[in-house]
Amino acid sequence: MKLFQQMLVAGATLSLIAPMAAQASDIVNIEEMNSYTRSKKTSSRLDSNTFINEVSEDLAKIKGRIDGLEAKQNNFEAGSFNDTTTLDGKVVMAIGAVDGGDNLGSNGTEVVQAAFVYQMNLNTSFTGDDNLYVRLKAGDGWDGAFDQKTSTYHIEAKETGLTDGSTNFKVDKMWYTFPIGDKFTATVGPAIENYYMLAATPSVYKPGALKAFKLGGNGAAFGASTSTGAGLKYVADNGFAVSTTVNSKDAAGTNGFLTNEDNNKINVQTAYTKDNYHLSATYSRQQGWNAWSYYATKDLYTGADALTVDSDSVALRAWWRPDETGTATPSVSVGYDTMSFSGRSDIAEGSGYFVGFNWADMFQPSDKIGIAFGQPMKATKAVAGATLSEVDPFLWEIYYSFRPNDSIEVTPAIFGGSDVEETTEDDIFGAVLSTTFKF
């Protein structure tokens, strides 16, 4: 019996035992029993069965009422939550500052800033093989120190604060996944990002601070905002996999889905993955969408017509990890992105790279050391008559995460870079302490 049911039953039992005790005092009355002894008149004989029978009747009534209460509770529980739905979540709290942050955009800052995220994940299966995923999320405090693309955007950053200071808890992700035969899986949803539909994981590096280092460089192919999306993936038994995804920013609006006015993105990934290594290439076609802004300089994603032209990108990814953790040998993830533009007036091509190392279980179980660095995508070729920016961007992070228990993870991290945004003056150094509570 569940704890909540036990509490209800115990309360009901106490409320019923009290009147029973009063009834028992009437049944078993010492004075009346003495009066029977003193009386000269004959009366019906009393014995132990007389009291046992009456008390048994009262106990039977109590048991019947308790059984009825349990039945009502079971009916309430069955109607309130589906047995095939699971719920988990997390809370992330962070505090830190960025030296040089006031040079990064109009909203950058160097002050010590605190932020949080609260997230709930709902997963429901209707057939045992499918899954409806809904993510509820709220957050505040990231605006300023930890939301500057590319240089300081925190891996957990989520700004949903309202102008009145309150926090907007809302549906952040929603999609439905179902199998088609043995090897194919389809996904469709009104709120999804392309990388949730990939056939294979392009990187095993886990960022400790910067979203820029997600997926082996969150740039040319994988960076995207939440939008209407659909995908189909094929995963063979031999490690080969391929996926096709499409995301549309305007499918829910008047511009329509995949029209000339729509801002959309189509990805095709081909991958080969084994237990210890992975190789993949992902092609991305983007129409009017600068989805590479998490890992690129501003001249590449905020140019004169960066939001109106089309682009073609290729993301090459590879990773390797050792058979055992807790050794001096880390997992290694690398990435290289290249892209070209059609009809852009200033930049013709751009590229960038990423390298990440993770050491797991080094000092205690479930801890992790991370080191990553790379060059955010920058312009490498200008169109005729235009000139290239002289920035040579470089970004890095170092962190250590550990778990005081199974549900709490603490991650102190430092990060920095040079020429990270758009000028040679954009040099930064930051520190952040993030604590994650999982439930």
C-alpha positions as CSV (number, residue, x, y, z in Angstrom):
1,M,0.0,0.0,0.0
2,K,1.4,3.4,-0.9
3,L,2.3,5.9,1.8
4,F,-0.5,8.3,0.8
5,Q,-3.0,5.5,1.0
6,Q,-1.7,4.3,4.4
7,M,-2.1,7.9,5.7
8,L,-5.7,8.0,4.5
9,V,-6.6,4.6,5.9
10,A,-4.9,5.3,9.2
11,G,-6.9,8.5,9.6
12,A,-10.1,6.8,8.7
13,T,-9.4,4.0,11.1
14,L,-8.8,6.3,14.0
15,S,-12.0,8.2,13.3
16,L,-13.9,4.9,13.4
17,I,-12.2,3.4,16.4
18,A,-13.2,6.4,18.6
19,P,-16.9,5.8,18.4
20,M,-16.3,2.0,18.7
21,A,-14.6,2.6,22.0
22,A,-17.6,4.5,23.2
23,Q,-19.8,1.7,22.1
24,A,-17.6,-0.8,23.9
25,S,-17.8,1.1,27.1
26,D,-21.6,0.8,26.9
27,I,-21.4,-2.9,26.1
28,V,-18.9,-3.8,28.8
29,N,-20.2,-1.8,31.8
30,I,-19.0,-3.1,35.2
31,E,-21.9,-1.6,37.2
32,E,-24.5,-3.3,35.0
33,M,-22.6,-6.6,35.3
34,N,-22.8,-6.3,39.1
35,S,-26.5,-5.5,38.9
36,Y,-27.0,-8.9,37.2
37,T,-25.3,-10.6,40.0
38,R,-27.3,-8.8,42.8
39,S,-30.6,-9.2,41.1
40,K,-33.0,-12.0,42.4
41,K,-34.8,-12.0,39.1
42,T,-34.0,-14.5,36.4
43,S,-32.5,-13.1,33.2
44,S,-30.8,-14.3,30.0
45,R,-27.4,-15.7,30.8
46,L,-24.4,-13.6,29.8
47,D,-21.2,-15.2,28.6
48,S,-18.0,-14.3,26.6
49,N,-19.7,-14.9,23.3
50,T,-22.2,-12.1,24.0
51,F,-19.5,-9.5,23.9
52,I,-17.4,-11.2,21.2
53,N,-20.3,-11.3,18.8
54,E,-21.1,-7.6,19.2
55,V,-17.5,-6.4,18.9
56,S,-17.0,-8.6,15.9
57,E,-20.0,-7.0,14.2
58,D,-18.5,-3.5,14.9
59,L,-15.1,-4.6,13.5
60,A,-16.7,-6.0,10.4
61,K,-18.4,-2.6,9.8
62,I,-15.0,-0.9,10.3
63,K,-13.3,-3.3,7.8
64,G,-16.0,-2.6,5.3
65,R,-15.6,1.1,5.6
66,I,-11.8,0.8,5.2
67,D,-12.2,-1.4,2.1
68,G,-14.5,1.1,0.6
69,L,-12.1,4.0,1.3
70,E,-9.2,2.0,-0.3
71,A,-11.4,1.3,-3.4
72,K,-12.2,5.0,-3.7
73,Q,-8.5,5.9,-3.3
74,N,-7.5,3.4,-6.0
75,N,-10.1,4.8,-8.4
76,F,-8.8,8.4,-7.7
77,E,-5.2,7.3,-8.3
78,A,-5.9,5.4,-11.6
79,G,-7.8,8.4,-13.0
80,S,-5.2,11.0,-12.1
81,F,-2.0,9.8,-13.8
82,N,-1.3,7.3,-16.6
83,D,0.7,4.2,-15.6
84,T,2.8,4.6,-18.8
85,T,3.8,8.2,-18.0
86,T,7.1,8.9,-16.2
87,L,8.2,12.2,-14.7
88,D,11.7,13.3,-13.9
89,G,13.4,16.7,-13.7
90,K,16.2,18.9,-12.5
91,V,17.1,22.2,-11.0
92,V,20.3,24.0,-12.0
93,M,21.7,26.9,-10.0
94,A,24.7,28.9,-11.3
95,I,26.8,31.8,-10.1
96,G,29.8,33.5,-11.8
97,A,31.2,36.4,-13.7
98,V,33.1,37.2,-16.9
99,D,36.1,39.5,-17.0
100,G,35.8,41.4,-20.3
101,G,32.0,40.6,-20.5
102,D,31.1,44.3,-20.8
103,N,32.8,44.4,-24.3
104,L,30.4,41.7,-25.6
105,G,27.3,43.2,-27.1
106,S,25.0,45.8,-25.5
107,N,23.9,43.5,-22.8
108,G,27.2,42.1,-21.7
109,T,28.4,42.6,-18.1
110,E,31.3,41.9,-15.7
111,V,29.2,41.8,-12.5
112,V,28.8,38.6,-10.5
113,Q,25.5,37.1,-11.6
114,A,23.3,34.3,-10.3
115,A,20.9,32.2,-12.5
116,F,18.7,29.2,-12.3
117,V,16.7,26.7,-14.4
118,Y,13.8,24.4,-13.4
119,Q,13.0,21.6,-15.7
120,M,10.4,18.8,-15.8
121,N,10.4,15.9,-18.4
122,L,7.3,13.9,-19.1
123,N,7.6,10.7,-21.2
124,T,4.5,8.7,-22.2
125,S,4.2,5.5,-24.2
126,F,1.0,4.3,-25.8
127,T,2.2,1.1,-27.5
128,G,5.4,0.3,-25.6
129,D,7.6,1.2,-28.5
130,D,6.6,4.9,-29.0
131,N,7.2,8.0,-26.9
132,L,5.5,11.3,-26.4
133,Y,8.0,13.8,-24.8
134,V,7.0,17.1,-23.2
135,R,9.5,19.3,-21.4
136,L,8.4,22.1,-19.1
137,K,11.0,24.7,-18.3
138,A,11.5,28.0,-16.5
139,G,14.7,30.0,-15.9
140,D,16.0,33.5,-15.0
141,G,19.2,35.3,-14.4
142,W,21.1,34.2,-17.5
143,D,20.6,37.4,-19.4
144,G,23.8,39.4,-19.5
145,A,26.7,37.4,-18.2
146,F,25.9,33.9,-19.5
147,D,23.9,34.4,-22.8
148,Q,26.4,36.0,-25.2
149,K,26.9,34.0,-28.3
150,T,29.4,32.6,-28.9
151,S,31.6,33.3,-26.0
152,T,29.7,33.0,-22.7
153,Y,26.4,31.2,-23.5
154,H,26.0,28.7,-20.7
155,I,25.0,25.1,-21.5
156,E,21.9,25.5,-19.3
157,A,21.0,29.1,-20.2
158,K,17.2,29.6,-20.4
159,E,15.8,33.1,-20.1
160,T,12.0,33.0,-19.5
161,G,11.8,35.8,-17.0
162,L,9.0,38.3,-17.5
163,T,9.2,42.1,-17.3
164,D,7.4,42.1,-14.0
165,G,10.1,40.0,-12.4
166,S,8.1,36.8,-12.3
167,T,9.1,33.5,-14.1
168,N,7.2,32.0,-17.0
169,F,7.0,28.2,-16.6
170,K,6.1,26.9,-20.1
171,V,6.2,24.0,-22.5
172,D,9.8,24.2,-23.9
173,K,9.9,21.0,-26.0
174,M,7.3,18.6,-27.4
175,W,7.6,15.8,-29.9
176,Y,6.4,12.2,-30.7
177,T,8.7,9.3,-31.7
178,F,7.5,6.0,-33.1
179,P,9.1,3.1,-34.9
180,I,8.5,2.2,-38.6
181,G,9.5,-1.5,-38.9
182,D,12.6,-2.8,-37.2
183,K,15.2,-0.3,-38.3
184,F,13.4,3.0,-39.0
185,T,12.3,5.6,-36.4
186,A,10.2,8.7,-37.1
187,T,9.9,11.9,-35.1
188,V,7.5,14.8,-35.4
189,G,6.8,17.7,-33.1
190,P,5.8,21.3,-32.8
191,A,8.8,22.2,-30.6
192,I,12.0,20.4,-31.3
193,E,15.6,21.0,-32.4
194,N,17.3,19.1,-35.2
195,Y,19.9,17.3,-33.1
196,Y,17.3,15.4,-31.1
197,M,16.5,13.5,-34.3
198,L,20.0,12.5,-35.3
199,A,20.7,8.9,-36.1
200,A,24.0,9.0,-34.1
201,T,25.6,11.1,-31.4
202,P,28.3,13.3,-33.1
203,S,30.3,13.9,-29.9
204,V,30.8,12.3,-26.5
205,Y,32.3,15.5,-25.0
206,K,30.1,16.8,-22.2
207,P,30.4,20.6,-21.9
208,G,30.9,22.0,-18.4
209,A,30.1,25.6,-19.1
210,L,29.8,26.7,-22.7
211,K,27.0,25.6,-25.1
212,A,29.4,26.4,-28.0
213,F,31.2,23.1,-27.3
214,K,28.0,20.9,-27.5
215,L,27.9,18.3,-30.3
216,G,31.5,18.8,-31.2
217,G,31.0,22.5,-32.0
218,N,27.4,23.8,-32.0
219,G,27.9,25.5,-35.3
220,A,27.2,24.9,-39.0
221,A,24.9,21.9,-38.9
222,F,23.6,21.4,-35.4
223,G,22.9,24.8,-33.9
224,A,19.2,25.7,-34.1
225,S,16.4,27.2,-32.1
226,T,13.3,25.3,-31.1
227,S,10.8,25.0,-34.0
228,T,8.4,22.7,-35.8
229,G,10.4,19.7,-36.9
230,A,10.2,16.2,-38.4
231,G,12.8,13.5,-38.9
232,L,13.4,9.9,-40.0
233,K,16.4,7.8,-39.1
234,Y,17.7,4.3,-40.0
235,V,20.0,2.5,-37.7
236,A,21.5,-0.9,-38.9
237,D,22.9,-3.6,-36.7
238,N,26.4,-3.2,-38.0
239,G,26.8,0.4,-36.7
240,F,25.8,2.2,-39.9
241,A,23.1,4.9,-39.5
242,V,21.6,7.7,-41.5
243,S,19.0,10.4,-40.7
244,T,17.1,13.2,-42.4
245,T,15.6,16.1,-40.4
246,V,13.8,19.3,-41.3
247,N,13.0,22.2,-39.1
248,S,10.8,25.2,-39.9
249,K,10.5,28.5,-38.0
250,D,7.4,29.6,-39.9
251,A,5.4,26.4,-40.1
252,A,3.2,27.6,-37.2
253,G,2.7,31.0,-38.8
254,T,1.3,32.6,-42.0
255,N,4.5,32.0,-44.0
256,G,3.8,28.3,-44.0
257,F,6.0,25.2,-44.0
258,L,8.9,25.0,-46.6
259,T,7.6,27.9,-48.6
260,N,9.8,30.5,-50.2
261,E,9.1,32.8,-47.3
262,D,9.8,30.1,-44.7
263,N,13.0,30.1,-42.6
264,N,14.0,26.4,-42.5
265,K,16.8,24.0,-42.1
266,I,17.3,20.5,-43.6
267,N,20.0,18.1,-42.3
268,V,21.2,14.8,-43.6
269,Q,23.6,12.8,-41.4
270,T,25.6,9.6,-42.4
271,A,27.4,7.9,-39.5
272,Y,29.2,4.8,-38.5
273,T,29.4,4.1,-34.7
274,K,30.9,1.3,-32.6
275,D,31.3,1.0,-28.9
276,N,34.6,2.9,-28.8
277,Y,34.5,5.2,-31.8
278,H,32.3,7.2,-34.2
279,L,32.7,8.8,-37.6
280,S,30.0,11.0,-39.3
281,A,29.4,13.7,-41.9
282,T,26.3,15.9,-41.7
283,Y,25.1,18.1,-44.6
284,S,23.0,21.1,-43.7
285,R,20.9,23.4,-46.0
286,Q,19.6,26.5,-44.4
287,Q,17.2,29.0,-45.9
288,G,17.2,32.4,-44.2
289,W,18.3,31.0,-40.8
290,N,21.6,31.8,-39.1
291,A,21.5,28.7,-36.9
292,W,25.3,28.5,-36.5
293,S,25.5,31.5,-34.1
294,Y,26.4,29.4,-31.0
295,Y,29.8,28.7,-32.5
296,A,30.7,31.5,-34.9
297,T,32.0,35.1,-34.9
298,K,29.4,37.9,-35.2
299,D,30.6,38.8,-38.7
300,L,29.6,35.4,-39.9
301,Y,26.0,35.3,-38.4
302,T,25.1,39.0,-38.2
303,G,26.3,40.3,-41.6
304,A,24.3,42.6,-43.8
305,D,22.2,39.8,-45.3
306,A,23.0,36.8,-43.0
307,L,19.3,36.3,-42.2
308,T,18.1,36.4,-45.8
309,V,20.5,34.3,-47.8
310,D,20.9,30.5,-48.1
311,S,23.8,28.5,-46.9
312,D,25.3,25.0,-47.4
313,S,27.3,23.4,-44.6
314,V,29.2,20.2,-43.8
315,A,30.0,19.1,-40.3
316,L,32.6,16.3,-39.9
317,R,32.7,14.6,-36.5
318,A,34.7,11.8,-34.9
319,W,35.2,10.5,-31.3
320,W,37.0,7.8,-29.5
321,R,36.8,6.6,-25.9
322,P,38.8,4.0,-23.9
323,D,37.4,0.7,-22.7
324,E,37.8,1.7,-19.1
325,T,37.4,4.9,-17.2
326,G,39.5,6.1,-14.3
327,T,42.7,5.9,-16.3
328,A,45.0,8.7,-17.6
329,T,43.5,8.1,-21.1
330,P,40.6,10.4,-21.9
331,S,37.8,10.2,-24.5
332,V,38.6,12.4,-27.5
333,S,36.0,14.3,-29.6
334,V,36.9,16.4,-32.7
335,G,34.9,18.4,-35.2
336,Y,35.4,20.5,-38.3
337,D,32.8,22.7,-39.9
338,T,32.8,24.4,-43.3
339,M,30.1,26.5,-44.9
340,S,29.4,28.5,-48.0
341,F,26.8,31.2,-48.8
342,S,24.6,31.9,-51.9
343,G,23.9,35.5,-52.7
344,R,25.6,37.0,-49.6
345,S,27.2,40.4,-50.3
346,D,30.1,40.2,-47.9
347,I,31.2,36.7,-47.0
348,A,31.4,33.7,-49.4
349,E,32.8,31.0,-47.0
350,G,33.6,30.2,-43.4
351,S,35.0,27.4,-41.2
352,G,35.9,26.4,-37.6
353,Y,37.1,23.4,-35.5
354,F,36.7,21.8,-32.1
355,V,38.7,19.5,-29.8
356,G,37.4,18.1,-26.5
357,F,38.7,15.7,-23.8
358,N,36.9,14.0,-21.0
359,W,38.3,11.9,-18.1
360,A,35.7,10.0,-16.1
361,D,35.9,8.4,-12.6
362,M,39.3,9.9,-11.9
363,F,39.1,10.7,-8.1
364,Q,35.7,9.3,-7.2
365,P,32.9,7.5,-9.0
366,S,30.9,9.6,-11.5
367,D,33.2,12.5,-11.5
368,K,34.4,14.1,-14.8
369,I,37.2,16.3,-16.0
370,G,36.7,18.3,-19.2
371,I,39.0,20.3,-21.4
372,A,37.9,21.7,-24.7
373,F,39.1,24.3,-27.2
374,G,38.6,25.4,-30.7
375,Q,38.1,28.1,-33.2
376,P,34.5,29.3,-33.7
377,M,33.6,29.5,-37.3
378,K,34.9,32.7,-38.9
379,A,34.9,34.1,-42.4
380,T,37.6,32.5,-44.6
381,K,36.7,33.9,-48.0
382,A,35.1,37.2,-49.0
383,V,33.0,37.9,-52.1
384,A,34.6,40.0,-54.8
385,G,35.1,43.5,-53.7
386,A,34.7,42.8,-50.0
387,T,37.3,42.4,-47.3
388,L,37.7,39.8,-44.5
389,S,37.8,40.6,-40.8
390,E,41.2,40.2,-39.2
391,V,39.9,38.4,-36.1
392,D,41.4,35.0,-35.2
393,P,39.0,33.6,-32.7
394,F,39.9,31.1,-30.0
395,L,37.7,29.7,-27.2
396,W,38.4,27.2,-24.4
397,E,37.0,25.8,-21.1
398,I,38.2,23.6,-18.2
399,Y,36.0,22.1,-15.6
400,Y,35.7,19.4,-12.9
401,S,32.3,17.9,-12.0
402,F,31.6,15.6,-9.0
403,R,28.6,14.2,-7.2
404,P,28.2,14.4,-3.4
405,N,25.4,11.9,-3.9
406,D,23.5,10.3,-6.8
407,S,21.1,13.3,-7.2
408,I,23.5,16.3,-7.0
409,E,26.2,17.3,-9.3
410,V,28.6,20.2,-8.7
411,T,30.6,21.7,-11.5
412,P,33.2,24.5,-11.1
413,A,34.5,25.7,-14.4
414,I,36.7,28.4,-16.0
415,F,36.6,29.5,-19.6
416,G,38.0,32.2,-21.9
417,G,39.1,33.2,-25.3
418,S,40.4,35.8,-27.6
419,D,38.8,37.7,-30.5
420,V,35.7,35.7,-29.6
421,E,33.0,38.0,-31.1
422,E,34.0,40.5,-33.8
423,T,37.1,42.5,-32.9
424,T,40.6,41.9,-31.5
425,E,39.4,43.6,-28.2
426,D,37.0,40.7,-27.5
427,D,39.1,38.8,-25.0
428,I,37.4,37.2,-22.0
429,F,38.0,35.1,-18.9
430,G,35.1,33.7,-16.9
431,A,34.4,31.5,-13.9
432,V,31.1,29.8,-13.0
433,L,29.9,27.4,-10.4
434,S,26.9,25.3,-11.5
435,T,25.0,22.9,-9.2
436,T,22.5,20.4,-10.6
437,F,19.8,18.7,-8.5
438,K,18.1,15.7,-10.3
439,F,14.9,14.1,-9.2
